[in-house]
Amino acid sequence: MKATFTAGPWRLSRTQRYVMDGVAAPWVCEVTERPGWEANARLIASAPALLEALKEAVEDLVDFARSRGSEYEGTEDDLVGRYRTAISQAEGGE
């Protein structure tokens, strides 16, 4: 089952303790104050943009490999398999 998540962009609250979308709900998540919490909050807030960038990079890599024809010796899965796995996990797949 494909997961749905709150659409981005997400941003940090003034206190940087809440990741917010500013539309559907007051916040997407609350980050617990512990070592590294500010960096964790920034990473979580950037998740929608990172996912979209990764999807675009996969398409670009596949297009590039196809344009090179026989110069590229690996399979498409060799080239982008782990990226597709990460995208699938982010979207609720395995």
Salt bridges, closest charged atoms under 4 A:
GLU30 OE2 - ARG17 NH2 2.91
GLU33 OE2 - ARG17 NE 3.88
GLU52 OE2 - LYS55 NZ 3.59
GLU71 OE1 - ARG68 NH2 2.60
GLU76 OE1 - ARG66 NH2 2.86
GLU76 OE2 - ARG84 NH2 2.94
GLU91 OE1 - LYS2 NZ 3.61
GLU91 OE2 - LYS55 NZ 2.60
